[in-house]
Amino acid sequence: MDFQDAKSISASAMRAQTNRLRFITENIANADTPGYRRKVATFKEVVDQGRETGRVQSGPVELDRSALDRIYDPSHPLANGDGYYDGSNVALVVEIADAREAQRSYEANLRMFDQARKMRSSLLDILKR
């Protein structure tokens, strides 16, 4: 693997984590939206001509199929005859934990990208001598 491959792998992971963070922010923004299902980011490996590249990309978005919260509020316009309506299945604690995990993964890949860049620059400086 050369320095360009290392930077390409890191950049692909940063793009994937950015997409994951976008879904997390959408989930948090819609935590109180009735009937909203949590979005989950998926990743898949990039294959080039049948060869594994080490890069990743975002896969199709998946909806969390866990049960929606049942909320009792007879005055709500979506409430049924018993006074219940379906809330969302977003748990803010889970979303915050996922956001921290995505942030740390992004930062680790950023450091790897920067380290590969510095190593390449140092190698070029040595070769110039």
KOLZA-796050 format. One record per residue: residue number from 1; x, z negated, y of N, C-alpha, C in turn. Coordinates in steps of 0.02 Angstrom, whole numbers, padded with zeros to 5 digits. Each point is the difference from the previous one (the first is absolute). Example, Ala and Ser with C-alpha at 12.3 -4.5 7.8 and 13.67 -1.06 7.14 Angstrom:
! KOLZA-796050
<node 1 <00660 -00390 -00284> <-00045 00000 00059> <00045 00000 00060>>
<node 2 <-00018 00036 00053> <00042 -00003 00059> <-00039 -00037 00055>>
END
This chain:
! KOLZA-796050
<node 1 <00043 00000 -00059> <-00043 00000 00059> <00045 00000 00062>>
<node 2 <-00018 00041 00047> <00039 00001 00062> <-00037 -00037 00056>>
<node 3 <00032 -00003 00058> <-00030 -00038 00055> <-00066 00030 00023>>
<node 4 <-00006 00065 -00002> <-00062 00033 00021> <-00058 -00019 -00047>>
<node 5 <00015 -00004 -00066> <-00051 -00021 -00048> <-00023 -00071 00014>>
<node 6 <00049 -00044 00014> <-00017 -00070 00013> <-00044 -00005 00062>>
<node 7 <00016 00037 00052> <-00041 -00001 00061> <-00069 00030 -00013>>
<node 8 <-00004 00052 -00041> <-00064 00031 -00016> <-00045 -00047 -00040>>
<node 9 <00030 -00036 -00047> <-00038 -00048 -00040> <-00027 -00056 00045>>
<node 10 <00043 -00026 00044> <-00021 -00054 00045> <-00055 00024 00048>>
<node 11 <00009 00060 00027> <-00050 00026 00046> <-00068 00010 -00034>>
<node 12 <00001 00023 -00062> <-00064 00010 -00035> <-00035 -00067 -00012>>
<node 13 <00040 -00051 -00016> <-00029 -00067 -00011> <-00028 -00028 00065>>
<node 14 <00034 00012 00056> <-00026 -00024 00064> <-00065 00035 00018>>
<node 15 <-00005 00065 -00014> <-00063 00036 00014> <-00056 -00028 -00044>>
<node 16 <00014 -00014 -00063> <-00051 -00026 -00045> <-00023 -00069 00023>>
<node 17 <00046 -00043 00021> <-00019 -00067 00024> <-00038 00004 00066>>
<node 18 <00016 00048 00041> <-00038 00010 00062> <-00072 00018 -00016>>
<node 19 <-00010 00043 -00049> <-00068 00018 -00021> <-00036 -00061 -00029>>
<node 20 <00036 -00040 -00038> <-00030 -00061 -00028> <-00022 -00047 00055>>
<node 21 <00042 -00008 00052> <-00018 -00043 00056> <-00061 00027 00037>>
<node 22 <-00008 00066 00003> <-00059 00029 00033> <-00063 -00021 -00037>>
<node 23 <00002 00003 -00067> <-00059 -00022 -00039> <-00014 -00074 00009>>
<node 24 <00053 -00040 00003> <-00008 -00072 00009> <-00034 -00014 00068>>
<node 25 <00022 00034 00052> <-00031 -00011 00066> <-00072 00023 00000>>
<node 26 <-00016 00054 -00035> <-00070 00022 -00005> <-00041 -00052 -00036>>
<node 27 <00028 -00029 -00053> <-00035 -00052 -00037> <-00015 -00061 00044>>
<node 28 <00051 -00021 00037> <-00009 -00059 00044> <-00052 00015 00054>>
<node 29 <00003 00060 00028> <-00048 00019 00053> <-00071 00002 -00027>>
<node 30 <-00009 00015 -00064> <-00067 00007 -00029> <-00020 -00059 -00043>>
<node 31 <00035 -00055 00005> <-00015 -00059 -00042> <-00072 -00024 00008>>
<node 32 <-00029 00009 00058> <-00069 -00022 00013> <-00051 00056 -00003>>
<node 33 <00021 00059 -00023> <-00046 00057 -00004> <-00040 -00003 -00065>>
<node 34 <-00065 -00004 00003> <-00040 -00004 -00061> <00011 00061 -00045>>
<node 35 <00010 -00014 -00065> <00009 00053 -00049> <00069 00031 -00003>>
<node 36 <00046 -00024 00041> <00067 00030 00002> <00040 -00021 -00062>>
<node 37 <00031 00049 -00032> <00044 -00013 -00057> <00073 00007 00022>>
<node 38 <00039 -00048 -00021> <00072 -00003 00017> <00036 00062 -00026>>
<node 39 <00043 00030 00042> <00040 00057 -00020> <00067 -00025 -00026>>
<node 40 <00023 00031 -00054> <00064 -00019 -00030> <00045 00062 -00002>>
<node 41 <00061 -00008 00025> <00048 00055 00000> <00031 00007 -00069>>
<node 42 <00010 00061 -00022> <00036 00014 -00062> <00061 00042 00016>>
<node 43 <00049 -00005 -00043> <00062 00037 00008> <00014 00040 -00063>>
<node 44 <00033 00057 00009> <00021 00039 -00058> <00069 00027 00014>>
<node 45 <00037 00010 -00054> <00068 00025 00007> <00000 00075 00013>>
<node 46 <00045 00022 00042> <00008 00071 00015> <00045 00031 -00054>>
<node 47 <-00026 00053 -00031> <00038 00036 -00050> <00014 00070 00027>>
<node 48 <00063 00021 -00004> <00021 00066 00025> <00026 00041 -00059>>
<node 49 <-00037 00051 -00017> <00017 00045 -00056> <00012 -00040 -00064>>
<node 50 <-00044 -00047 -00014> <00004 -00040 -00060> <00052 -00056 00002>>
<node 51 <00034 -00007 00056> <00053 -00050 00006> <-00024 -00057 00045>>
<node 52 <00010 -00062 -00023> <-00017 -00057 00041> <00046 -00004 00060>>
<node 53 <-00028 -00011 00059> <00040 00000 00061> <00014 -00070 00027>>
<node 54 <-00039 -00049 -00022> <00006 -00068 00027> <-00043 -00010 00060>>
<node 55 <-00025 00054 00030> <-00044 -00006 00058> <-00071 -00017 -00023>>
<node 56 <-00038 -00029 00045> <-00070 -00016 -00013> <-00043 00031 00055>>
<node 57 <-00064 00008 -00016> <-00047 00021 00051> <-00066 -00036 -00013>>
<node 58 <-00041 -00001 00050> <-00065 -00033 -00007> <-00044 00042 -00046>>
<node 59 <-00034 -00034 -00045> <-00047 00033 -00044> <-00069 -00004 00031>>
<node 60 <-00050 00017 -00039> <-00068 -00002 00026> <-00022 -00072 00014>>
<node 61 <-00040 -00007 00052> <-00026 -00067 00016> <-00049 -00021 -00054>>
<node 62 <00003 -00064 -00018> <-00047 -00027 -00048> <-00041 -00054 00035>>
<node 63 <-00063 -00005 -00021> <-00043 -00052 00027> <-00003 -00057 -00050>>
<node 64 <00007 -00061 00025> <-00004 -00059 -00041> <-00072 -00008 -00026>>
<node 65 <-00008 00000 -00065> <-00067 -00003 -00030> <-00024 -00071 -00014>>
<node 66 <00035 -00050 00026> <-00024 -00069 -00010> <-00066 -00009 00037>>
<node 67 <-00035 -00051 -00021> <-00068 -00012 00027> <00002 -00012 00075>>
<node 68 <-00050 00025 00034> <-00008 -00014 00071> <-00029 -00070 00009>>
<node 69 <00020 -00033 00054> <-00028 -00066 00016> <-00074 00007 00013>>
<node 70 <-00039 -00047 -00027> <-00072 -00003 00015> <-00008 -00051 00056>>
<node 71 <-00029 00022 00055> <-00007 -00042 00059> <-00074 -00014 00013>>
<node 72 <-00015 -00064 00010> <-00069 -00019 00014> <-00009 -00004 00075>>
<node 73 <-00042 00045 00025> <-00018 00001 00070> <-00065 00039 00006>>
<node 74 <-00057 -00035 -00005> <-00065 00035 00001> <-00013 00039 00064>>
<node 75 <00035 -00017 00054> <-00011 00034 00063> <00041 00065 00006>>
<node 76 <00046 00012 -00046> <00042 00060 00003> <-00042 00061 -00018>>
<node 77 <00009 00056 00036> <-00041 00059 -00013> <00010 00030 -00070>>
<node 78 <00056 -00013 -00032> <00011 00026 -00068> <-00022 -00047 -00055>>
<node 79 <-00025 -00059 00018> <-00019 -00050 -00050> <-00059 00025 -00041>>
<node 80 <00002 -00016 -00065> <-00055 00018 -00044> <-00056 -00052 00006>>
<node 81 <-00049 00004 -00042> <-00056 -00046 00002> <00019 -00072 -00010>>
<node 82 <00055 -00013 -00036> <00024 -00068 -00012> <00045 -00025 00056>>
<node 83 <00015 00043 00049> <00042 -00021 00056> <00075 00013 -00009>>
<node 84 <00018 00037 -00053> <00071 00014 -00014> <00018 00073 00017>>
<node 85 <00063 00009 00018> <00026 00069 00007> <00072 00000 -00025>>
<node 86 <00025 00060 -00015> <00069 00007 -00025> <00049 00000 00058>>
<node 87 <00050 -00045 -00004> <00054 00000 00049> <00056 00045 -00024>>
<node 88 <00061 -00016 00017> <00057 00040 -00023> <00037 -00039 -00054>>
<node 89 <00047 00033 -00033> <00041 -00034 -00050> <00072 -00009 00026>>
<node 90 <00007 -00004 00066> <00066 -00010 00030> <00013 -00074 00007>>
<node 91 <00057 -00022 -00028> <00023 -00069 00007> <00058 00001 00049>>
<node 92 <-00009 -00031 00057> <00052 00002 00052> <00067 -00028 -00023>>
<node 93 <-00001 -00052 -00042> <00062 -00030 -00025> <00038 00052 -00041>>
<node 94 <-00035 00037 -00041> <00032 00053 -00042> <00028 00055 00045>>
<node 95 <-00038 00019 00050> <00023 00054 00045> <00063 -00021 00039>>
<node 96 <00001 -00062 00022> <00058 -00025 00037> <00061 -00002 -00046>>
<node 97 <-00010 -00023 -00062> <00056 -00002 -00048> <00024 00071 -00015>>
<node 98 <-00046 00047 -00009> <00019 00070 -00013> <00037 00029 00060>>
<node 99 <-00021 -00018 00061> <00033 00026 00060> <00071 -00026 00004>>
<node 100 <00011 -00063 -00016> <00068 -00027 00001> <00043 00033 -00053>>
<node 101 <-00028 00012 -00058> <00038 00033 -00053> <00019 00071 00021>>
<node 102 <-00046 00036 00030> <00014 00068 00023> <00051 00000 00055>>
<node 103 <-00004 -00048 00045> <00047 -00006 00055> <00071 -00013 -00027>>
<node 104 <00005 -00046 -00047> <00066 -00016 -00029> <00029 00059 -00037>>
<node 105 <-00042 00036 -00036> <00024 00060 -00035> <00023 00053 00049>>
<node 106 <-00038 00008 00054> <00019 00048 00052> <00068 -00019 00029>>
<node 107 <00009 -00064 00017> <00062 -00023 00030> <00059 00008 -00048>>
<node 108 <-00010 -00013 -00064> <00054 00008 -00049> <00020 00074 -00005>>
<node 109 <-00048 00044 00001> <00016 00071 -00003> <00033 00024 00065>>
<node 110 <-00020 -00029 00055> <00032 00017 00064> <00074 -00021 -00001>>
<node 111 <00014 -00060 -00027> <00069 -00023 -00005> <00040 00045 -00047>>
<node 112 <-00031 00021 -00055> <00034 00045 -00046> <00015 00067 00033>>
<node 113 <-00048 00026 00038> <00010 00063 00036> <00057 -00007 00050>>
<node 114 <00000 -00055 00037> <00052 -00011 00051> <00068 -00008 -00033>>
<node 115 <00002 -00035 -00056> <00064 -00010 -00036> <00028 00066 -00025>>
<node 116 <-00042 00043 -00027> <00022 00066 -00024> <00025 00042 00059>>
<node 117 <-00032 -00005 00056> <00022 00036 00060> <00068 -00025 00023>>
<node 118 <00010 -00066 00001> <00064 -00028 00020> <00056 00019 -00049>>
<node 119 <-00016 -00002 -00064> <00050 00018 -00050> <00021 00073 00008>>
<node 120 <-00047 00043 00011> <00015 00071 00010> <00043 00009 00062>>
<node 121 <-00017 -00034 00053> <00039 00005 00062> <00071 -00026 -00011>>
<node 122 <00007 -00056 -00036> <00067 -00027 -00014> <00040 00048 -00042>>
<node 123 <-00032 00032 -00049> <00035 00048 -00043> <00024 00059 00042>>
<node 124 <-00042 00025 00045> <00021 00055 00043> <00058 -00020 00045>>
<node 125 <00000 -00062 00025> <00056 -00023 00041> <00064 -00003 -00040>>
<node 126 <-00003 -00021 -00063> <00059 -00003 -00043> <00026 00070 -00014>>
<node 127 <-00045 00046 -00012> <00020 00069 -00015> <00030 00035 00060>>
<node 128 <-00017 -00020 00061> <00026 00030 00061> <00073 -00018 00011>>
<node 129 <00022 -00056 -00028> <00068 -00024 00011> <00051 00043 -00033>>
END
